Amino acid sequence: MFKRIFWIGLGVVAGVMAVSKAQAYVRANTPDKARQFVLGPDQDHVAVRTLAGLVNEFKEAQQQREAELNAQYSAHMK
């Protein structure tokens, strides 16, 4: 159990470090217009926007599934 937690934690740390290094490289070696095209005008909050988009997408899928299950359940109750 502790080995799994250790390796998962190590993987998360390595992933965060790789992403931060890649973002620093892109910022240093890419022209501003190209960065704005790829990352958008708000380049400092790309991770926050991505996470917010993922959360919103998850919530929409969850609500759709809940509506499907409610419709199924109410159809069986009639």
PECOR-V420918 format. One record per residue. N is the residue number from 0. PSI is psi in whole degrees, 0 to 359 (none if undefined). NEAR is the number of other C-alpha atoms within 8 Angstrom. D_CENTER is the distance of its C-alpha to the mean C-alpha in Angstrom with 2 decimals. Layout:
# PECOR-V420918
n: <N,N>
psi: <PSI,PSI>
near: <NEAR,NEAR>
d_center: <D_CENTER,D_CENTER>
This chain:
# PECOR-V420918
n: <0,1,2,3,4,5,6,7,8,9,10,11,12,13,14,15,16,17,18,19,20,21,22,23,24,25,26,27,28,29,30,31,32,33,34,35,36,37,38,39,40,41,42,43,44,45,46,47,48,49,50,51,52,53,54,55,56,57,58,59,60,61,62,63,64,65,66,67,68,69,70,71,72,73,74,75,76,77>
psi: <313,329,318,315,318,311,324,316,317,320,319,314,316,321,316,318,318,317,317,321,319,319,320,320,316,317,324,330,12,136,152,318,320,319,318,325,316,312,346,171,333,79,341,343,34,317,320,317,320,314,319,320,319,319,316,318,319,316,320,315,321,317,321,314,320,320,319,314,321,320,318,315,317,330,325,335,342,none>
near: <4,5,6,7,8,8,8,8,8,8,8,8,8,8,8,8,8,8,8,8,8,8,8,8,8,9,8,6,6,8,6,6,6,8,13,11,8,6,9,8,6,8,9,4,7,9,6,7,8,8,8,8,8,8,8,8,8,8,8,8,8,8,8,8,8,8,8,8,8,8,8,8,8,8,7,6,5,4>
d_center: <26.24,26.14,25.76,22.56,21.14,22.38,20.88,17.43,17.66,19.02,16.26,13.59,15.98,16.66,13.07,12.71,16.16,15.63,12.76,14.95,17.99,16.63,15.67,19.14,20.78,19.37,20.46,23.82,24.67,23.42,25.46,24.18,24.40,22.31,19.56,19.72,19.55,16.47,14.50,16.25,18.83,16.73,15.87,15.64,12.65,10.21,7.64,8.49,8.44,5.04,4.07,7.24,6.83,4.68,7.36,9.94,9.61,9.99,12.83,14.48,14.63,15.94,18.50,19.62,20.22,22.01,24.18,25.05,26.07,28.05,29.81,30.68,31.95,34.01,35.49,36.69,38.23,40.51>
